[in-house]
Amino acid sequence: MVIHELCTNAVKYGALSARAGHVSISWAVSQDDSKRFKLRWKERGGPTVREPSRKSFGSRLIEQALPGQLHGEARLLFEPDGVSCEVNIPLSVMQERPLAILAAPTSS
């Protein structure tokens, strides 16, 4: 959802709304004991960015819902040269978990 929201806003208002605009996305997994997934989104080449006067649904989703649901951190910055977003999530919440197979009840 976060990537979708960032892409949508970049196309409508940000770097991807301009011919010369582009987005850089990088990610890494920390190698320390806490093992965290870190993602960085940075827009460049679009219109000059200003801090919005109010928080949109997307901003609230990124800054509040993501940390609450994934026990991580998210920071959305409205810098004049482009929006940036940094996400930091414990790798353990992103790992695939096996599906529980429910056995059909047996008759006695």
Phi, psi and omega in degrees: 000322181297313180297318178301315180296316179297317178298314181301314181291325178296322179288318183286314191233340191256213187302323183280001174271355182244146182303318183270001184283152177206166180234134173253131178234128176227153178211158179203163173246125180294149182258007178280183184298331185279347179040092183238145174271128181236127180237139177230129178244129179219122177265144176213154173083008179259192177298156176300135184262140174235147175300127179295152181286339177217158181280128178276171176304316181298317178298317179294321178301311183293311188277338184242309185292315181301309178298322181294319183278327185249008177055039182238202180226146175219138180228123180250122182241132178257082182271148184307325182273357177153155178287142172228152179219134177238129180238138182222110188230140175300132181299330183299330180280349181261349184287143180295138179242142179294146177283141177282132178262121182271126178279141177292141179297142179259148178271143183262000000 
